[in-house]
Each structure stands twice: as C-alpha cells, then as structure tokens.
C-alpha cells in the first residue's frame, strides 16, 4: 500500500536544483505541501525557522555547514524537529552520525521513489525510519567496525568530511563560526587518529571508506 502525504508540510534542502525539483514533484504528487527549498545548511535552518514544517528533508552533503552541521544546530534550537536525512553514499558511518545527531530518519538517494514517500510519511509523524538496505550496516557499525572514522568524535568527523571534500581550514572555520586554530586542532587530532600526514591522505581514507566519491 502506497503511503500518502496529505496535509504534510515540508521543507526540502539539497544543493542540486534538479534533485529538489524531482523530490518536489514526487512528494507533492503524494499530497504533501512543499513550503520552501534550500540549497545549503544555513538556508535550510532559515527556511525551517520561517515555516516550522512538519518535517525537513535534507541532504547530508551541501555547501556551508552542510547537512550534518545544520542538523546539529537545528536540534539544539528545536529538539523536537523532525528531519529525514538523505545521502548518495551508502557507508554506515554517515547515517550513524546523522541518527546520533538527532535525525528522525535516514534514506539513501538510491532508494526507490515510493520508499522516499514512505520515509517522509513516517518521519513527519514522528516515527523513526532507517533505510532497510542500510539497517544491517548501521547495526554492525554501532558495535565498532573496522572503519577508520570510528575513532573520530562527531565534531572531528564533520571536519574530516569537509576537509576530505577539498574545503580549506579557513573555509571550515568560517562555515562553523570557529577560529582557524580550533579547526587546526581538530585537524591535528584527525591526522593522529587516522595516521594521515596531509589532506590528500585524508581524502584517500574517505574514498576508501566510501564516505566520498573519488
């Protein structure tokens, strides 16, 4: 039976306009009302504050503070916010971090369209949703897998992802309103924990772990 989204009010956050358009068409076709769209973590926070939707559907990888950073800030301001996080990556670390940070649900972008509708319906009603294809990996990751990123704190993991994606220390500092020296300290600890000596090695570790696409 196909889920319906009648009377559910949403904000969509993804930095690709074509992706947002596809999501909007699919979700509105199922009965939802899309109140606003956002293309960055900061824009997602502003749209949520303005519209107070039933749920925020947000991509993990976006400019600025990104989806994980936005999720962290949103949950600090609005603990009962309902957020469905989406990602093109199927590594268990990112969904595990998102769920720990307070996401109500997590879905891979590779899922079937009807699965997105089902996930939004559950999250908008305050029910936990985890992509069934990723659930076994997430369960194993909680017991400590072999992923090198397991050693990082949540803040270090966020900085690691952004640096591995090519952001500079100053860009990460500006996006998260931190001093460059604080980000530098995080970077030092990240390198120590992952046994990496430079940004290229961090990127290689991220690619091998499935956290970013080469």
C-alpha positions in Angstrom: 0.0 0.0 0.0 1.4 3.4 -1.0 1.9 6.0 1.7 0.1 9.3 1.3 1.3 12.7 2.4 -1.9 14.6 2.6 -1.7 17.8 4.7 2.0 17.2 5.4 4.1 20.4 5.2 7.7 20.1 4.1 11.0 22.0 3.6 13.4 20.5 1.0 17.2 21.0 1.3 19.6 19.9 -1.4 22.2 21.9 -3.3 21.1 20.4 -6.7 18.1 22.2 -8.2 17.2 19.3 -10.4 17.2 16.9 -7.4 15.0 19.3 -5.5 12.6 19.6 -8.4 12.3 15.8 -8.6 11.7 15.5 -4.9 9.1 18.3 -5.0 7.2 16.6 -7.9 7.2 13.2 -6.2 6.2 14.5 -2.7 3.6 16.9 -3.9 2.2 14.2 -6.2 1.7 12.1 -3.0 -0.2 15.0 -1.4 2.5 17.0 0.5 2.9 20.7 0.5 6.4 21.9 -0.1 6.7 25.3 1.7 10.3 26.1 0.8 13.5 24.9 -0.8 17.1 25.4 0.4 20.5 24.8 -1.2 22.7 25.0 1.9 22.7 24.1 5.5 22.3 27.7 6.5 19.4 28.2 4.1 17.8 25.1 5.5 17.9 26.5 9.0 16.4 29.8 7.9 13.6 28.0 6.0 12.8 25.8 8.9 12.7 28.8 11.3 10.4 30.7 8.9 7.9 27.9 8.1 8.1 25.4 11.0 7.3 22.4 8.7 6.1 19.0 9.8 9.4 17.7 8.5 12.7 18.8 6.9 14.0 16.6 4.1 17.7 17.4 3.9 20.8 16.1 2.0 23.9 15.4 4.0 26.3 17.0 1.5 25.7 20.7 1.0 27.8 23.9 0.9 28.5 25.8 4.1 27.9 23.9 7.3 26.4 21.0 5.4 23.5 18.8 6.3 25.1 17.3 9.5 26.1 20.8 10.7 22.6 22.1 10.1 21.0 19.1 11.8 23.2 19.6 14.9 22.2 23.3 15.1 18.5 22.7 14.4 18.2 20.0 17.1 20.0 22.3 19.6 17.4 25.0 18.8 14.4 22.8 18.2 14.8 19.4 20.0 11.5 18.0 18.6 12.4 18.9 14.9 11.6 16.0 12.6 14.4 15.6 10.0 14.8 13.0 7.2 18.5 12.9 6.1 19.3 11.8 2.6 22.7 10.8 1.1 24.1 9.4 -2.1 26.6 7.4 0.0 25.8 4.0 1.4 28.6 3.9 4.0 27.2 3.2 7.5 29.2 6.0 9.2 27.2 8.9 7.8 23.8 7.6 8.7 25.0 6.5 12.1 26.4 10.0 12.8 23.1 11.6 11.5 21.0 9.4 13.7 23.2 10.1 16.7 22.9 13.9 16.0 19.1 13.6 16.2 17.9 12.8 12.7 14.4 11.1 12.8 15.2 9.1 9.7 17.8 8.3 7.1 17.4 7.2 3.5 19.8 6.6 0.6 19.2 8.6 -2.5 19.4 5.3 -4.4 16.2 4.1 -2.9 13.0 3.7 -4.9 10.7 6.8 -5.2 8.0 5.1 -3.2 10.5 4.5 -0.4 11.1 8.2 -0.1 7.3 8.8 0.2 7.1 6.1 2.9 10.1 7.6 4.8 8.7 11.1 4.7 5.3 9.9 5.9 6.9 8.1 8.9 9.3 11.0 9.8 6.6 13.6 9.5 4.5 11.6 12.1 7.5 11.4 14.5 8.3 7.8 13.8 11.9 6.6 13.3 12.9 5.5 9.8 16.1 3.8 8.7 16.7 2.7 5.1 16.1 -1.1 5.2 19.1 -1.6 2.8 21.4 0.2 5.2 20.0 -1.0 8.5 22.3 -4.1 8.8 25.4 -2.0 8.2 24.3 0.6 10.7 23.6 -2.0 13.3 27.1 -3.5 12.8 28.7 -0.1 12.9 27.3 0.6 16.3 29.3 -2.3 17.7 32.5 -0.9 16.3 33.5 -1.9 12.8 36.8 -1.6 11.0 36.0 1.9 9.6 38.9 4.3 10.4 36.5 7.1 11.1 35.1 5.2 14.1 37.9 6.8 16.1 36.8 10.3 15.5 34.4 12.4 17.6 31.3 13.7 15.9 32.9 17.2 15.5 36.1 15.7 14.2 34.1 13.5 11.8 32.3 16.6 10.4 35.6 18.5 9.9 37.2 15.4 8.4 34.4 15.1 5.8 34.7 18.7 4.8 38.5 18.7 4.6 38.4 15.5 2.6 36.0 17.1 0.2 38.5 19.9 -0.5 37.5 22.6 1.9 40.3 24.6 3.5 40.8 25.1 7.2 39.7 28.7 6.9 36.5 27.7 4.9 35.6 25.1 7.5 36.2 27.7 10.3 34.1 30.3 8.6 31.2 27.9 7.9 31.1 26.7 11.5 31.9 30.0 13.1 35.1 28.6 14.7 38.6 30.0 14.8 41.0 28.6 12.3 43.2 27.5 15.3 40.3 25.4 16.6 39.8 23.7 13.3 43.6 23.3 13.1 43.4 21.5 16.5 40.7 19.2 15.1 42.8 18.5 12.0 45.8 17.6 14.2 43.7 15.1 16.1 42.2 13.7 13.0 45.6 13.2 11.4 46.9 11.5 14.5 43.9 9.2 14.8 43.8 8.2 11.1 47.6 8.1 10.7 47.5 10.7 7.9 50.0 13.3 7.2 48.2 15.6 4.7 44.9 16.5 3.0 45.5 14.1 0.1 45.8 11.1 2.5 42.6 12.2 4.4 40.8 12.3 1.0 42.1 8.8 0.2 40.9 7.4 3.5 37.5 9.0 3.0 37.3 7.5 -0.5 38.3 4.0 0.7 35.8 4.2 3.5 33.0 5.1 1.0 32.5 8.5 2.6 33.1 10.5 -0.5 33.2 9.6 -4.2 36.5 9.9 -6.0 
